[in-house]
């Protein structure tokens, strides 16, 4: 079974610079990004069968990953001078 990782750099290649800057300059962002990456790797291990976990627990981990990614994406977009997705057309 092929399991695909979802690293931030792969999902947001256009925001590579903002990702790098935030990881270096914002400790909270760096912590959240590390948590996201660790969680993504764990989910991949579970899906590949290397680690066992009940389906309901796996679903909860996936929902947590989505929430983290949404938060990180908003921060990345704001740092890059884009609208964060708030619906108000913000520019940072």
Order of alpha helices (4+ residues) and beta strands (2+ residues): alpha-alpha-alpha-alpha
